[in-house]
Structure formats: structure tokens, C-alpha cells
Amino acid sequence: MNSSALDQPTRFVAPPAANPSRSSLAPISALEQTGVFVLRYSIVLIVLWFGIFKFTPTEAAAIQPLFTHSPRFAWIYDVFRVRVVSNLVGGAEIVFALLIALRPVAPHLSFYGSLGAVLMFLTTLSFLLTTPGSLALVDGLWVPGVAFVSRT
């Protein structure tokens, strides 16, 4: 490269779209619509199911060690009983699921439900780092440990 080329101002040009035949305004195919529908309502069903299960005594007891060992949530049992904490978590999960389900009629509310679900999943993942026995090394692979194994 010669020095005169270095003296020229640099022009930045946007790269071509990954799929030039499809703009952001192009309608999506029926297959894509079906895929989005299945994914969205699968998440709704799973989060709703988890939320409802939090209202049982079994799940309330199962999540107690996760909260107890978490630096962010250890204080919560000083304020609320075990079942109240579980019911609050379950209620939040149910709200997130219902908000996500509202996407066709209220996309702005669905956004908040999705954001809540992301925070819920990140919080759950944080328990892996704070709960003793939550991970075990089996055959060279980290898997859910004793803390996440069913006690039935």
C-alpha cells in the first residue's frame, strides 16, 4: 500500500444483506410463521408449567436450597416463609408466560414478558454457581448434580 492511499479518508460502506432477496419488510413464509408460533408457545407452556408447579409444597421445598445459598437471595427467607417465596416466584413465572402469549395482540407487553423470562432463566443459571452440589463431573462432562436430582 502506498502512502497516498493512507492519506485518503476512509469510507465505510455497509455490507450487503445476508439474503438480498429478502428485505426486513418481506412477508415471512408459512413455515417460518409456524416455527415462530411453535417456539413461542412452547416457551409459554414450559414457563407456565414451572410457575404452576411452584405452588406445590414439593417445589417450594426443592427451590429453598437454591435461594438459601444464593448471595442475592439468601435474605428472602428472613422476610418470607418458604411457601410464600415459592408462590411469589411461581406467580412471576405465570405472569411472564401470559405476557409472552399476548404477542399477537400486545407485542409491547410480550416484550416485557420475554425480558422477565430472560431474567428468570439467568437467575436460575446463577444458582448453578452458588448451590453446593449443583454440578457434578461425570465421565469428563459437567451435569446437574445432587442439588438438582429428584428426591422421589
OpenMM code with the backbone's topology and positions (N, CA, C; nanometers):
from openmm import Vec3, app, unit

residues = "MET ASN SER SER ALA LEU ASP GLN PRO THR ARG PHE VAL ALA PRO PRO ALA ALA ASN PRO SER ARG SER SER LEU ALA PRO ILE SER ALA LEU GLU GLN THR GLY VAL PHE VAL LEU ARG TYR SER ILE VAL LEU ILE VAL LEU TRP PHE GLY ILE PHE LYS PHE THR PRO THR GLU ALA ALA ALA ILE GLN PRO LEU PHE THR HIS SER PRO ARG PHE ALA TRP ILE TYR ASP VAL PHE ARG VAL ARG VAL VAL SER ASN LEU VAL GLY GLY ALA GLU ILE VAL PHE ALA LEU LEU ILE ALA LEU ARG PRO VAL ALA PRO HIS LEU SER PHE TYR GLY SER LEU GLY ALA VAL LEU MET PHE LEU THR THR LEU SER PHE LEU LEU THR THR PRO GLY SER LEU ALA LEU VAL ASP GLY LEU TRP VAL PRO GLY VAL ALA PHE VAL SER ARG THR".split()
positions = [
    Vec3(0.0856, -0.1168, 0.0000),
    Vec3(0.0000, 0.0000, 0.0000),
    Vec3(0.0901, 0.1230, 0.0000),
    Vec3(0.0641, 0.2154, -0.0880),
    Vec3(0.1479, 0.3350, -0.0922),
    Vec3(0.0943, 0.4398, 0.0050),
    Vec3(0.1767, 0.5394, 0.0326),
    Vec3(0.1403, 0.6394, 0.1328),
    Vec3(0.0238, 0.7251, 0.0889),
    Vec3(0.0036, 0.7443, -0.0427),
    Vec3(-0.1090, 0.8264, -0.0873),
    Vec3(-0.2416, 0.7589, -0.0565),
    Vec3(-0.2439, 0.6272, -0.0550),
    Vec3(-0.3664, 0.5554, -0.0205),
    Vec3(-0.3982, 0.5728, 0.1271),
    Vec3(-0.2962, 0.5843, 0.2093),
    Vec3(-0.3175, 0.6028, 0.3524),
    Vec3(-0.3659, 0.7435, 0.3850),
    Vec3(-0.3364, 0.8386, 0.2983),
    Vec3(-0.3776, 0.9765, 0.3208),
    Vec3(-0.5239, 1.0006, 0.2850),
    Vec3(-0.5843, 0.9083, 0.2129),
    Vec3(-0.7232, 0.9249, 0.1692),
    Vec3(-0.8174, 0.8964, 0.2864),
    Vec3(-0.9283, 0.9699, 0.2939),
    Vec3(-1.0257, 0.9413, 0.4008),
    Vec3(-1.0873, 0.8028, 0.3788),
    Vec3(-1.1157, 0.7397, 0.4893),
    Vec3(-1.1749, 0.6064, 0.4832),
    Vec3(-1.3257, 0.6198, 0.4716),
    Vec3(-1.3819, 0.5457, 0.3784),
    Vec3(-1.5275, 0.5423, 0.3610),
    Vec3(-1.5776, 0.4069, 0.4070),
    Vec3(-1.6732, 0.4107, 0.4928),
    Vec3(-1.7312, 0.2863, 0.5400),
    Vec3(-1.8590, 0.2612, 0.4625),
    Vec3(-1.8696, 0.1418, 0.4096),
    Vec3(-1.9869, 0.1026, 0.3320),
    Vec3(-2.0497, -0.0160, 0.4021),
    Vec3(-2.1778, -0.0110, 0.4194),
    Vec3(-2.2480, -0.1210, 0.4850),
    Vec3(-2.2341, -0.2471, 0.4016),
    Vec3(-2.2112, -0.3617, 0.4663),
    Vec3(-2.2009, -0.4858, 0.3904),
    Vec3(-2.3366, -0.5226, 0.3306),
    Vec3(-2.3356, -0.5996, 0.2239),
    Vec3(-2.4632, -0.6402, 0.1657),
    Vec3(-2.5409, -0.7273, 0.2631),
    Vec3(-2.6713, -0.7250, 0.2511),
    Vec3(-2.7556, -0.8060, 0.3389),
    Vec3(-2.7239, -0.9528, 0.3180),
    Vec3(-2.7413, -1.0315, 0.4247),
    Vec3(-2.7117, -1.1745, 0.4177),
    Vec3(-2.7970, -1.2421, 0.3112),
    Vec3(-2.9194, -1.1984, 0.2999),
    Vec3(-3.0089, -1.2537, 0.1989),
    Vec3(-3.0692, -1.1361, 0.1235),
    Vec3(-3.0068, -1.0951, 0.0132),
    Vec3(-3.0524, -0.9742, -0.0554),
    Vec3(-3.1932, -0.9846, -0.1136),
    Vec3(-3.2433, -1.1055, -0.1302),
    Vec3(-3.3768, -1.1189, -0.1876),
    Vec3(-3.4862, -1.0940, -0.0851),
    Vec3(-3.4468, -1.0821, 0.0420),
    Vec3(-3.5480, -1.0659, 0.1465),
    Vec3(-3.5189, -0.9414, 0.2283),
    Vec3(-3.6039, -0.8450, 0.2189),
    Vec3(-3.5872, -0.7249, 0.2999),
    Vec3(-3.6577, -0.7460, 0.4335),
    Vec3(-3.6365, -0.6538, 0.5264),
    Vec3(-3.6987, -0.6676, 0.6574),
    Vec3(-3.8506, -0.6536, 0.6504),
    Vec3(-3.9005, -0.6015, 0.5389),
    Vec3(-4.0445, -0.5841, 0.5247),
    Vec3(-4.1100, -0.6974, 0.4473),
    Vec3(-4.0302, -0.7902, 0.3952),
    Vec3(-4.0860, -0.9001, 0.3177),
    Vec3(-4.1643, -0.9929, 0.4095),
    Vec3(-4.2747, -1.0447, 0.3617),
    Vec3(-4.3529, -1.1363, 0.4450),
    Vec3(-4.2758, -1.2663, 0.4675),
    Vec3(-4.2956, -1.3243, 0.5872),
    Vec3(-4.2273, -1.4493, 0.6150),
    Vec3(-4.3127, -1.5650, 0.5672),
    Vec3(-4.2473, -1.6758, 0.5381),
    Vec3(-4.3176, -1.7912, 0.4842),
    Vec3(-4.4036, -1.8576, 0.5910),
    Vec3(-4.4928, -1.9422, 0.5462),
    Vec3(-4.5797, -2.0154, 0.6382),
    Vec3(-4.4977, -2.1056, 0.7294),
    Vec3(-4.3892, -2.1621, 0.6769),
    Vec3(-4.3042, -2.2475, 0.7581),
    Vec3(-4.2372, -2.1670, 0.8694),
    Vec3(-4.1892, -2.0472, 0.8374),
    Vec3(-4.1284, -1.9608, 0.9389),
    Vec3(-4.2314, -1.9182, 1.0424),
    Vec3(-4.3512, -1.8848, 0.9976),
    Vec3(-4.4570, -1.8459, 1.0911),
    Vec3(-4.4904, -1.9609, 1.1859),
    Vec3(-4.4966, -2.0811, 1.1307),
    Vec3(-4.5256, -2.1983, 1.2134),
    Vec3(-4.4142, -2.2223, 1.3141),
    Vec3(-4.2893, -2.2081, 1.2695),
    Vec3(-4.1755, -2.2263, 1.3593),
    Vec3(-4.1761, -2.1268, 1.4733),
    Vec3(-4.2021, -2.0009, 1.4415),
    Vec3(-4.2077, -1.8962, 1.5445),
    Vec3(-4.3210, -1.9258, 1.6427),
    Vec3(-4.4355, -1.9662, 1.5909),
    Vec3(-4.5505, -1.9984, 1.6756),
    Vec3(-4.5174, -2.1137, 1.7708),
    Vec3(-4.4601, -2.2214, 1.7166),
    Vec3(-4.4275, -2.3384, 1.7980),
    Vec3(-4.3253, -2.3024, 1.9058),
    Vec3(-4.2217, -2.2287, 1.8687),
    Vec3(-4.1206, -2.1901, 1.9674),
    Vec3(-4.1786, -2.1013, 2.0763),
    Vec3(-4.2556, -1.9997, 2.0355),
    Vec3(-4.3114, -1.9065, 2.1337),
    Vec3(-4.4014, -1.9795, 2.2333),
    Vec3(-4.4924, -2.0604, 2.1821),
    Vec3(-4.5891, -2.1206, 2.2728),
    Vec3(-4.5336, -2.2431, 2.3448),
    Vec3(-4.4217, -2.2974, 2.2981),
    Vec3(-4.3509, -2.3990, 2.3764),
    Vec3(-4.2904, -2.3341, 2.5001),
    Vec3(-4.2304, -2.2182, 2.4815),
    Vec3(-4.1746, -2.1447, 2.5957),
    Vec3(-4.2859, -2.1042, 2.6921),
    Vec3(-4.3971, -2.0574, 2.6380),
    Vec3(-4.5108, -2.0201, 2.7224),
    Vec3(-4.5547, -2.1402, 2.8057),
    Vec3(-4.5701, -2.2556, 2.7414),
    Vec3(-4.6162, -2.3749, 2.8122),
    Vec3(-4.5183, -2.4162, 2.9218),
    Vec3(-4.3886, -2.4169, 2.8908),
    Vec3(-4.2882, -2.4590, 2.9891),
    Vec3(-4.2828, -2.3623, 3.1073),
    Vec3(-4.2784, -2.2320, 3.0797),
    Vec3(-4.2707, -2.1338, 3.1886),
    Vec3(-4.3992, -2.1360, 3.2716),
    Vec3(-4.5134, -2.1512, 3.2058),
    Vec3(-4.6414, -2.1612, 3.2770),
    Vec3(-4.6418, -2.2860, 3.3668),
    Vec3(-4.5960, -2.3959, 3.3136),
    Vec3(-4.5897, -2.5217, 3.3880),
    Vec3(-4.4990, -2.5073, 3.5095),
    Vec3(-4.3800, -2.4495, 3.4911),
    Vec3(-4.2897, -2.4257, 3.6044),
    Vec3(-4.3566, -2.3359, 3.7080),
    Vec3(-4.4247, -2.2322, 3.6616),
    Vec3(-4.4903, -2.1394, 3.7529),
    Vec3(-4.5987, -2.2050, 3.8359),
    Vec3(-4.6795, -2.2858, 3.7718),
    Vec3(-4.7872, -2.3548, 3.8435),
    Vec3(-4.7290, -2.4517, 3.9457),
    Vec3(-4.6202, -2.5198, 3.9069),
    Vec3(-4.5588, -2.6176, 3.9971),
    Vec3(-4.5019, -2.5520, 4.1223),
    Vec3(-4.4660, -2.4246, 4.1139),
    Vec3(-4.4113, -2.3544, 4.2302),
    Vec3(-4.5145, -2.3414, 4.3424),
    Vec3(-4.6405, -2.3642, 4.3142),
    Vec3(-4.7448, -2.3541, 4.4160),
    Vec3(-4.7625, -2.4849, 4.4938),
    Vec3(-4.6792, -2.5849, 4.4662),
    Vec3(-4.6875, -2.7114, 4.5394),
    Vec3(-4.5836, -2.7128, 4.6523),
    Vec3(-4.6113, -2.7858, 4.7600),
    Vec3(-4.5151, -2.7926, 4.8700),
    Vec3(-4.3834, -2.8589, 4.8277),
    Vec3(-4.3899, -2.9525, 4.7359),
    Vec3(-4.2696, -3.0223, 4.6895),
    Vec3(-4.1733, -2.9255, 4.6219),
    Vec3(-4.2237, -2.8437, 4.5332),
    Vec3(-4.1372, -2.7491, 4.4624),
    Vec3(-4.0910, -2.6373, 4.5547),
    Vec3(-4.1758, -2.5961, 4.6477),
    Vec3(-4.1347, -2.4930, 4.7440),
    Vec3(-4.0136, -2.5412, 4.8235),
    Vec3(-4.0161, -2.6666, 4.8658),
    Vec3(-3.9028, -2.7228, 4.9398),
    Vec3(-3.7818, -2.7432, 4.8484),
    Vec3(-3.8063, -2.7766, 4.7222),
    Vec3(-3.6966, -2.8042, 4.6290),
    Vec3(-3.6175, -2.6776, 4.5936),
    Vec3(-3.6842, -2.5630, 4.5866),
    Vec3(-3.6120, -2.4412, 4.5496),
    Vec3(-3.5484, -2.3715, 4.6698),
    Vec3(-3.5856, -2.4126, 4.7908),
    Vec3(-3.5320, -2.3469, 4.9094),
    Vec3(-3.3793, -2.3498, 4.9159),
    Vec3(-3.3119, -2.4631, 4.8901),
    Vec3(-3.1655, -2.4613, 4.8955),
    Vec3(-3.1032, -2.3690, 4.7904),
    Vec3(-3.1681, -2.3549, 4.6769),
    Vec3(-3.1154, -2.2676, 4.5719),
    Vec3(-3.1136, -2.1232, 4.6189),
    Vec3(-3.2225, -2.0800, 4.6801),
    Vec3(-3.2313, -1.9428, 4.7296),
    Vec3(-3.1428, -1.9223, 4.8527),
    Vec3(-3.1373, -2.0221, 4.9405),
    Vec3(-3.0595, -2.0110, 5.0628),
    Vec3(-2.9109, -1.9905, 5.0347),
    Vec3(-2.8583, -2.0565, 4.9323),
    Vec3(-2.7158, -2.0478, 4.9008),
    Vec3(-2.6816, -1.9333, 4.8067),
    Vec3(-2.7801, -1.8633, 4.7575),
    Vec3(-2.7547, -1.7529, 4.6655),
    Vec3(-2.7229, -1.6250, 4.7424),
    Vec3(-2.6108, -1.5605, 4.7113),
    Vec3(-2.5802, -1.4347, 4.7800),
    Vec3(-2.6860, -1.3268, 4.7568),
    Vec3(-2.7511, -1.3307, 4.6432),
    Vec3(-2.8529, -1.2296, 4.6127),
    Vec3(-2.9852, -1.2558, 4.6821),
    Vec3(-3.0143, -1.3817, 4.7134),
    Vec3(-3.1478, -1.4150, 4.7643),
    Vec3(-3.1482, -1.4805, 4.9031),
    Vec3(-3.0345, -1.4956, 4.9675),
    Vec3(-3.0284, -1.5640, 5.0976),
    Vec3(-3.1156, -1.4959, 5.2030),
    Vec3(-3.1329, -1.3667, 5.1927),
    Vec3(-3.2099, -1.2897, 5.2897),
    Vec3(-3.3602, -1.3166, 5.2825),
    Vec3(-3.4065, -1.3711, 5.1721),
    Vec3(-3.5512, -1.3743, 5.1454),
    Vec3(-3.6287, -1.4587, 5.2463),
    Vec3(-3.5649, -1.5650, 5.3007),
    Vec3(-3.6353, -1.6478, 5.3985),
    Vec3(-3.6367, -1.5845, 5.5371),
    Vec3(-3.5612, -1.4771, 5.5554),
    Vec3(-3.5729, -1.3995, 5.6792),
    Vec3(-3.6982, -1.3125, 5.6760),
    Vec3(-3.7479, -1.2860, 5.5557),
    Vec3(-3.8637, -1.1980, 5.5390),
    Vec3(-3.9915, -1.2779, 5.5123),
    Vec3(-3.9809, -1.3830, 5.4298),
    Vec3(-4.0992, -1.4599, 5.3886),
    Vec3(-4.0823, -1.6073, 5.4226),
    Vec3(-4.1964, -1.6749, 5.4399),
    Vec3(-4.1954, -1.8194, 5.4606),
    Vec3(-4.1629, -1.8895, 5.3282),
    Vec3(-4.1271, -2.0170, 5.3367),
    Vec3(-4.0861, -2.0957, 5.2205),
    Vec3(-4.1951, -2.0975, 5.1140),
    Vec3(-4.3179, -2.1232, 5.1534),
    Vec3(-4.4275, -2.1310, 5.0554),
    Vec3(-4.4552, -1.9944, 4.9931),
    Vec3(-4.4406, -1.8870, 5.0682),
    Vec3(-4.4647, -1.7528, 5.0135),
    Vec3(-4.3614, -1.7214, 4.9062),
    Vec3(-4.2349, -1.7537, 4.9315),
    Vec3(-4.1301, -1.7298, 4.8322),
    Vec3(-4.1608, -1.8082, 4.7054),
    Vec3(-4.1943, -1.9346, 4.7214),
    Vec3(-4.2247, -2.0184, 4.6062),
    Vec3(-4.3463, -1.9656, 4.5298),
    Vec3(-4.4474, -1.9215, 4.6023),
    Vec3(-4.5669, -1.8658, 4.5369),
    Vec3(-4.5352, -1.7364, 4.4625),
    Vec3(-4.4481, -1.6526, 4.5195),
    Vec3(-4.4087, -1.5290, 4.4507),
    Vec3(-4.3336, -1.5600, 4.3210),
    Vec3(-4.2414, -1.6552, 4.3287),
    Vec3(-4.1663, -1.6949, 4.2093),
    Vec3(-4.2617, -1.7548, 4.1067),
    Vec3(-4.3498, -1.8425, 4.1516),
    Vec3(-4.4464, -1.9042, 4.0607),
    Vec3(-4.5401, -1.8023, 3.9979),
    Vec3(-4.5832, -1.7071, 4.0765),
    Vec3(-4.6704, -1.6018, 4.0228),
    Vec3(-4.6005, -1.5195, 3.9160),
    Vec3(-4.4745, -1.4865, 3.9412),
    Vec3(-4.3972, -1.4112, 3.8420),
    Vec3(-4.3815, -1.4922, 3.7136),
    Vec3(-4.3530, -1.6212, 3.7267),
    Vec3(-4.3371, -1.7060, 3.6078),
    Vec3(-4.4668, -1.7149, 3.5290),
    Vec3(-4.5780, -1.7255, 3.5974),
    Vec3(-4.7075, -1.7308, 3.5289),
    Vec3(-4.7338, -1.5994, 3.4549),
    Vec3(-4.7030, -1.4876, 3.5182),
    Vec3(-4.7206, -1.3571, 3.4530),
    Vec3(-4.6323, -1.3477, 3.3293),
    Vec3(-4.5063, -1.3904, 3.3403),
    Vec3(-4.4164, -1.3866, 3.2241),
    Vec3(-4.4726, -1.4701, 3.1101),
    Vec3(-4.5206, -1.5902, 3.1413),
    Vec3(-4.5753, -1.6788, 3.0384),
    Vec3(-4.6966, -1.6153, 2.9700),
    Vec3(-4.7854, -1.5583, 3.0493),
    Vec3(-4.9055, -1.4967, 2.9910),
    Vec3(-4.8705, -1.3750, 2.9062),
    Vec3(-4.7736, -1.2965, 2.9506),
    Vec3(-4.7321, -1.1802, 2.8716),
    Vec3(-4.6700, -1.2233, 2.7385),
    Vec3(-4.5875, -1.3276, 2.7414),
    Vec3(-4.5289, -1.3775, 2.6166),
    Vec3(-4.6392, -1.4256, 2.5231),
    Vec3(-4.7406, -1.4898, 2.5785),
    Vec3(-4.8509, -1.5423, 2.4974),
    Vec3(-4.9317, -1.4309, 2.4302),
    Vec3(-4.9241, -1.3100, 2.4835),
    Vec3(-5.0006, -1.1979, 2.4283),
    Vec3(-4.9385, -1.1375, 2.3022),
    Vec3(-4.8314, -1.1920, 2.2517),
    Vec3(-4.7582, -1.1348, 2.1380),
    Vec3(-4.8470, -1.0948, 2.0204),
    Vec3(-4.9442, -1.1771, 1.9784),
    Vec3(-5.0256, -1.1376, 1.8626),
    Vec3(-5.1123, -1.0136, 1.8867),
    Vec3(-5.1513, -0.9892, 2.0118),
    Vec3(-5.2413, -0.8771, 2.0390),
    Vec3(-5.1750, -0.7600, 2.1107),
    Vec3(-5.0650, -0.7869, 2.1810),
    Vec3(-4.9974, -0.6806, 2.2558),
    Vec3(-4.8462, -0.7052, 2.2537),
    Vec3(-4.7823, -0.6765, 2.1402),
    Vec3(-4.6396, -0.7052, 2.1292),
    Vec3(-4.5541, -0.6321, 2.2328),
    Vec3(-4.5948, -0.5109, 2.2700),
    Vec3(-4.5159, -0.4366, 2.3688),
    Vec3(-4.5216, -0.5043, 2.5059),
    Vec3(-4.6333, -0.5619, 2.5431),
    Vec3(-4.6422, -0.6353, 2.6696),
    Vec3(-4.5650, -0.7664, 2.6615),
    Vec3(-4.5696, -0.8299, 2.5447),
    Vec3(-4.4956, -0.9537, 2.5234),
    Vec3(-4.3460, -0.9317, 2.5393),
    Vec3(-4.2986, -0.8153, 2.4970),
    Vec3(-4.1573, -0.7814, 2.5148),
    Vec3(-4.1196, -0.7866, 2.6622),
    Vec3(-4.2024, -0.7299, 2.7489),
    Vec3(-4.1728, -0.7295, 2.8918),
    Vec3(-4.1789, -0.8711, 2.9502),
    Vec3(-4.2703, -0.9531, 2.9007),
    Vec3(-4.2745, -1.0923, 2.9432),
    Vec3(-4.1492, -1.1673, 2.9017),
    Vec3(-4.1027, -1.1405, 2.7805),
    Vec3(-3.9802, -1.2046, 2.7321),
    Vec3(-3.8598, -1.1591, 2.8134),
    Vec3(-3.8536, -1.0319, 2.8430),
    Vec3(-3.7450, -0.9788, 2.9242),
    Vec3(-3.7468, -1.0422, 3.0639),
    Vec3(-3.8646, -1.0551, 3.1208),
    Vec3(-3.8779, -1.1203, 3.2514),
    Vec3(-3.8328, -1.2658, 3.2466),
    Vec3(-3.8674, -1.3357, 3.1384),
    Vec3(-3.8254, -1.4753, 3.1244),
    Vec3(-3.6744, -1.4862, 3.1109),
    Vec3(-3.6131, -1.3943, 3.0383),
    Vec3(-3.4668, -1.3948, 3.0259),
    Vec3(-3.4045, -1.3775, 3.1641),
    Vec3(-3.4538, -1.2824, 3.2415),
    Vec3(-3.4012, -1.2608, 3.3773),
    Vec3(-3.4245, -1.3834, 3.4658),
    Vec3(-3.5399, -1.4480, 3.4478),
    Vec3(-3.5711, -1.5684, 3.5240),
    Vec3(-3.4714, -1.6801, 3.4908),
    Vec3(-3.4442, -1.7006, 3.3617),
    Vec3(-3.3505, -1.8055, 3.3223),
    Vec3(-3.2086, -1.7734, 3.3687),
    Vec3(-3.1678, -1.6468, 3.3610),
    Vec3(-3.0344, -1.6087, 3.4087),
    Vec3(-3.0218, -1.6292, 3.5595),
    Vec3(-3.1273, -1.5989, 3.6334),
    Vec3(-3.1262, -1.6207, 3.7781),
    Vec3(-3.1130, -1.7692, 3.8085),
    Vec3(-3.1878, -1.8510, 3.7357),
    Vec3(-3.1800, -1.9958, 3.7548),
    Vec3(-3.0386, -2.0463, 3.7263),
    Vec3(-2.9781, -1.9965, 3.6190),
    Vec3(-2.8410, -2.0359, 3.5878),
    Vec3(-2.7434, -1.9915, 3.6965),
    Vec3(-2.7694, -1.8768, 3.7578),
    Vec3(-2.6793, -1.8291, 3.8637),
    Vec3(-2.6794, -1.9249, 3.9826),
    Vec3(-2.7885, -1.9969, 4.0037),
    Vec3(-2.7948, -2.0927, 4.1135),
    Vec3(-2.6950, -2.2066, 4.0932),
    Vec3(-2.6607, -2.2367, 3.9682),
    Vec3(-2.5613, -2.3408, 3.9416),
    Vec3(-2.4263, -2.3044, 4.0018),
    Vec3(-2.3981, -2.1751, 4.0077),
    Vec3(-2.2697, -2.1292, 4.0592),
    Vec3(-2.2671, -2.1157, 4.2106),
    Vec3(-2.3829, -2.1048, 4.2731),
    Vec3(-2.3862, -2.0754, 4.4165),
    Vec3(-2.4343, -2.1916, 4.5027),
    Vec3(-2.4982, -2.2908, 4.4445),
    Vec3(-2.5534, -2.4009, 4.5227),
    Vec3(-2.4551, -2.5172, 4.5281),
    Vec3(-2.4121, -2.5563, 4.6490),
    Vec3(-2.3206, -2.6704, 4.6600),
    Vec3(-2.3854, -2.7971, 4.6030),
    Vec3(-2.3089, -2.8705, 4.5248),
    Vec3(-2.3589, -2.9956, 4.4683),
    Vec3(-2.4460, -2.9781, 4.3461),
    Vec3(-2.4534, -2.8573, 4.2935),
    Vec3(-2.5414, -2.8355, 4.1788),
    Vec3(-2.4840, -2.8915, 4.0496),
    Vec3(-2.3520, -2.9066, 4.0435),
    Vec3(-2.2868, -2.9649, 3.9270),
    Vec3(-2.1970, -3.0785, 3.9715),
    Vec3(-2.1912, -3.1829, 3.8898),
    Vec3(-2.1027, -3.2959, 3.9178),
    Vec3(-2.0296, -3.3316, 3.7892),
    Vec3(-1.9066, -3.3722, 3.8032),
    Vec3(-1.8266, -3.4134, 3.6885),
    Vec3(-1.8450, -3.5633, 3.6692),
    Vec3(-1.9097, -3.6017, 3.5604),
    Vec3(-1.9363, -3.7424, 3.5306),
    Vec3(-1.8763, -3.7737, 3.3940),
    Vec3(-1.7814, -3.8641, 3.3940),
    Vec3(-1.7149, -3.9044, 3.2695),
    Vec3(-1.6626, -3.7845, 3.1917),
    Vec3(-1.6083, -3.6864, 3.2624),
    Vec3(-1.5497, -3.5700, 3.1984),
    Vec3(-1.6495, -3.4650, 3.1533),
    Vec3(-1.7758, -3.4803, 3.1895),
    Vec3(-1.8800, -3.3858, 3.1484),
    Vec3(-1.9509, -3.3320, 3.2724),
    Vec3(-1.9678, -3.1993, 3.2778),
    Vec3(-2.0416, -3.1395, 3.3899),
    Vec3(-2.1908, -3.1612, 3.3681),
    Vec3(-2.2574, -3.2187, 3.4676),
    Vec3(-2.4003, -3.2483, 3.4607),
    Vec3(-2.4666, -3.1993, 3.5898),
    Vec3(-2.5997, -3.1830, 3.5887),
    Vec3(-2.6667, -3.1457, 3.7142),
    Vec3(-2.6327, -3.2457, 3.8241),
    Vec3(-2.5986, -3.1910, 3.9386),
    Vec3(-2.5560, -3.2750, 4.0495),
    Vec3(-2.6670, -3.3054, 4.1458),
    Vec3(-2.6291, -3.3436, 4.2664),
    Vec3(-2.7229, -3.3879, 4.3696),
    Vec3(-2.8295, -3.2830, 4.3996),
    Vec3(-2.7933, -3.1552, 4.3949),
    Vec3(-2.8879, -3.0495, 4.4295),
    Vec3(-3.0037, -3.0414, 4.3301),
    Vec3(-2.9849, -3.0945, 4.2088),
    Vec3(-3.0903, -3.0860, 4.1082),
    Vec3(-3.1513, -3.2207, 4.0751),
    Vec3(-3.1162, -3.3233, 4.1488),
    Vec3(-3.1709, -3.4566, 4.1234),
    Vec3(-3.2986, -3.4729, 4.2026),
    Vec3(-3.3988, -3.5330, 4.1400),
    Vec3(-3.5276, -3.5540, 4.2058),
    Vec3(-3.5096, -3.6399, 4.3294),
    Vec3(-3.5798, -3.6044, 4.4345),
    Vec3(-3.5706, -3.6789, 4.5598),
    Vec3(-3.6822, -3.7804, 4.5743),
    Vec3(-3.7487, -3.8146, 4.4657),
    Vec3(-3.8598, -3.9103, 4.4752),
    Vec3(-3.8148, -4.0501, 4.4495),
] * unit.nanometer
topology = app.Topology()
chain = topology.addChain("A")
for resn in residues:
    res = topology.addResidue(resn, chain)
    for name in ("N", "CA", "C"):
        topology.addAtom(name, app.Element.getBySymbol(name[0]), res)
